[in-house]
Amino acid sequence: MPRWKALPDELDPQVREFATQLRRLVDRSGLSVAALSDRTGYSKTSWERYLGGRLLAPKGAVVALAEVTGANPVHLTTMWELAERAWSRSEMRHDMTMEAIRVSQARAALGEFGAPPATSTTTAGSKAGGKALPRRAGSAVATPGIAGPAGVSPTIPPQPTAPDANRREGREGTGSRGPAAPGGTGAPGGGRRRLTMFLAGVVGVAVVVAAVFFLTGSDGGDGKKNRSGATSSAPSTSAGTDLPAGVKCAGAGCTGKDAEAMGCSGDLVTTAKTATVGATTLEVRYSSTCGAAWGRITGAAQGDSVRVTAGTTTKTGDITAAGDTIAYTPMVAVRDAAQAKACATLASGRTGCTS
């Protein structure tokens, strides 16, 4: 029975080649995954994901693997950089696909809200005699901005209820000295009524659009999950029911909390930035699901520390016990990984930061 399972078919060729090379190094060393975990400081679960092609190994893990297997770290790091670019391109294509799905779902949701047909009131006298009677002030009106059925003139807003309002409307609407011109253009009050109807229509359309955006949960593209099921790029401020199983926070709710305890690590995390400070690897770790980033150092020693900064928020972590080689900071909420910067301060006094 082969030691390794087949790599996923959807892997980019460069990522596949890199994962295959990692497997070869492990095979040549004769190490088990558990022994590899002990010697590199990365968990057994993480190595199973790296070697299975389900997650791209961070640069620190690659350097640690080169050290324990005797491989050339420069050559292995070069292959990692190519694989990292390919992995980022794959994530970008995935994001574009999700964006297209969100747009499609938003359009479908907007299409569900059709304009209701307008209603009109016809007096018994108009049905019997076939002539439209002057509408009295205060009668019912149709929904502003929505046309009625063909052949039915839209009703207009109520007129003032002054004592002579009905008489004035009768003179202006029907013409006391002769029949009105077609379409009411000959009536002195026709222009005012058309303007009133136009403004009412504009207001009606604005109200309908606002109602649609409110009901569908649209947020102007910031990416929060709307009621149609689309997800967004903006981090929510607290853990919600729409988060994946095991994830306990998102956005500002993650600030100051441990990434692993909140379920933001594992398959949900990527290495956004990396730098080398002496023999220590410095990384900015980012989870788009949690909307948070944190700093990590590997290959470190007692007295070394790491900090991550996003805006005015800074969190730190350090190595206090002898023999520990990895330190993490608590998380800080970010909209994207570019907002986070990690810096390391070694016990020797050497410092360095990510770009």
N, C-alpha and C positions, 0 to 999 in steps of 0.2 A: 504494500500500500504506500503510495507516495507520501512524503512528509508534508508537502504543501498542497493546498487546494488551488484550483485554477483561478487565475486573476480575473476580475470582472471584465466582461466583454467591452463595456463602454469606456474603459480606461484609455486615455490619450497614449499614443505609442511611446512618447518620451517618458511618461510616468510609468508605463508598463516596463520599459527597459530599466529604469531606475530601481523599481521594486524587485525585478529579477536579479539585478546586481547585488542588492542587499541580501537576497536569499542565498546567492552564491557565497558571499562572504561568511554568512552564518554557517552554511554547510561546511565550508573549508575549515572554520574554526572548531567545529565539532561541538559547539555550545548549544544547549537547549535554550528555549525561549525564557525559561525561568532563570537560568544562569546568566543569560544576556541581560535580563532585567536587573539582577543583583550587581553586575559589573558596570552597567551604564547609568544606573540611577533612574531609569525610566520603567514604568510599571509593565508587568507582563501583558496586561490587556492592551496597553498602548502599542507594544511591539507586535502583538498579534494583528492589530489594525494596520500598522505600518507595512508589515510583511505580507499582509493579505490584500494590499492595494485599496483598502477602504479609507485610509487617511494618509496624507503625505507626512512623512517623518520631518520634524523640525531640524534645523541645521545643527542644533546642539546634540540631538540624538545621533545624527550622521557622524559628527566629529567623535562622539563617544564610541560609536561602533568601529570607526577606523582605528581608534586607540586600542581597543580590546582585541581586534582581529589582525592588527599589524598592517592594515591597508594604508595606502597613501592618502592622507586627508585632503590634500589639494585636489587630486583627481576626483575623489568621491564628492567633494564639495562642488566641483564644476558640474558634475552630473546632476547634483541636487538642484543647482541654480536653474538648469534647463528644465528639469521636472517641475520646479516651483512655478516657472513662467507658464508652462503648459497647464498646470493645475489651476492657476489664476485665470487663464483663458477659458477653461472649462467652466469655472464658477461664474465668469462673466456671461457666457452663453446661457447658463442655467438661469441667471438673474434676468437676462433679456427674455427668456421664455416665460418666466413667472410674470414679468411685467406685461407681456402680451396677453397672458391669461387674465391678469387683473383688469386690463383695459377691456377685454372682451366681456368679462363678467360685469363690469361697470356699465358698459353699453347695454347689455341684456337687462340689467336692473332698471336702467332709465327707460327702456322700451316697455317695461311692464306698466308704467304710469301713463295711460292714455287719457286724453282730455274728455271729460264727460259731456254728453250732448246737452245743449242748452234747452231749457223749457220755456215755453211762452204761454201766456194766459190769453184766452180768447173769450170775450163776453158772449153771453147767450144772444144778445142782439146782433152781434157781428156774424154769428153762425146763421142766424135766421135771415138777415137781410143781405148778407154778402158784402157789407160795407164795414170798414174798420172805424170804430168809434174813437173819439179822442180819449187818450189814456188819462185817467185822473191822477193827480199828484198823490204819491204814497203807495201806488200799486206795486205788485211784485216785479222784480227785475231778474234778468238772466245773469249767470256767472260772468263777471267782467272779462273781456278779452277772448271769449269763446263763442264762435259763430253758431247760430242755430241751424236747424235743418233747412234744406233748399226750399225757397219760396216763402220762408217765414222771416220777417224782418226782426232783427234783434231788438229787445226792449232796452230802454234807456233808463238811467238812474232817476230816482224820484225828483220832482220839481218842488220848489218852495210851496209851502202850504198857506201862503197869504190869502186873504179873502177873495182876491180877484185872480188867483193863480189859474184856476180852471178856465175862466173866461179868456185870460191872456193866452193860454196854451191853445185853446180852440181857435183863436184868431190867427196865431202864428203858424200852427201846424196844418190847419185845413184851409185857411184863407177865407176871410169873410166876404171877399168880393169876387171869388171865382175859384175854380179847381186849382189845386197845387200842381206845380210842374213835376214831371217824372223824377222819382228819387228824392223829392223834397227839396230840390235845389232852388226852387222859386220862393220858398218860405223864408222870411227874414231870420227865423231862429235856427234854420238848418245848419249853418256853419258852426254855431255854438254847440249844437247837439253832436255833430260829427267830431268836433274837437274833444268834447267830453267823452264820447265813446272811444276815441283813439287813446286818450290818457288812461281811461279805465282798462282798456285792453293791455296797455304796457304794464300797468300795475298788476293785472291778473297774471300775465306771463311771468313776471318777476316772482310773484308769490308761489306759482306752481313750480318753477325751477328751484326756489329755495326749499320748498317742501320735499322735492325729490332728493336734493343733496342731503337734507337732514335725515330722511328716512333711510337712505342707503348708506349713511355713515361716511360720506365722502369727506376727505380732509385736504383737498387740493394737491394731492400727489405726495404728501409726506409719508404715506405708506402704512398708516394704521389699518388694521383689519376692518373692512366694512362688512355689512350684513350679507353681501353676496358671497363672502368667503375669500376675498382676495387679501393677501398680506401686504405689508408695507415695510419700508426701510427705516422708518422712524421708531425709536424705542418707546414702548409704553412706560408709563410712570410707575406701574405696579404689576405684580403678577396677576394674570387673568386666566379665565377658563380657556382661552384660545391658545395657550402655550403648550408645547409638546409635553408628553408625559415625563415626569421627573424634573422638569424645569420649574424652579420655585420663584423666580423673579425676572424682571425685565426693566431696562432703562434705569431711571433714578432709584428704583427699588433695589437695584443690585449694588449701588455704591457702598463701599465699605465691607462687603460681604465676600466670603470665600467662594471662588468659582466652582470648585469641585463639590462643595456642600450644597450649592444652589443648583447643581445640575447643568452648569454652563460649559463644562469641559467635555472631553471625549470627542465624539463625532461632531459636536457643535462648534469646535474651536479651530482656528487656523493661526499660523504664525504670520502676522502682518508685517513686522519689521524685525530685523536682526542686526547685531553688531558684535564685534569681538573686542573684549577688554582684557588684555593680557592673555591668559589661558582660559578665561571665562567667556561663555557665550551669553549674550544679552538679547532678550526677545520681548516684543510687544505681542501678547496673545489677545485675540479678538474673537468674540462670539456675536454674530449678527442676530441670532435668535434672541439672545439676552440683551443685545444693545449695549454691551459693556466690553471693556478692555482691561488688561492687567499686565504687570511686568513679571518676567521670570529670568533667573540666572541659573546656568548649569555649569558643572565643572568648577564650582566655586569652593571656597574654604571658609572656616570659622572666622567671623569678623567681617566678611563681605556683606554688602547690602544692595538692595535694588529698590528703586522707586518709579512710579508711573504718574504722569501728570497729564490732565486734560482740562484745559482752561485754568481755572483757579483751584481745582481740586487735585490734591497730591496724596498718594498712599504709598507706604513703604513696607518692605519686608527684609529680613536679614537672617543670616545663619549664625546661630548661637551655640550649637552643639558641635563638638568635634566629630568629624566623620561625615557630616551632612555635606552634600554637594549641590543641592537644589534649593532655591528659595523663591517664593511667590509673593506678590503684593495682593492686597484686597482689590476688588474690582472698582472701576470708575465708569460711570455712564457716558457713552459717546454715541454720536449718530453714525460715524464711520471710523475706521481704524486710523485714518490720517490725523484725527484730532488727538491721538494719544502719543506720548513720547516716554520712553523708558531710559533710565540712567542707572549706572552701576558705580558703586564706590567700593574698591577693594581694601582689604586690611593693610595692604602695602602702601596705600595712599593713591593708587592709580584710579582714574575715573574715565568714564566714557558714556556716550549716549547714542541712541538710535537717531537716524536722520529725521 
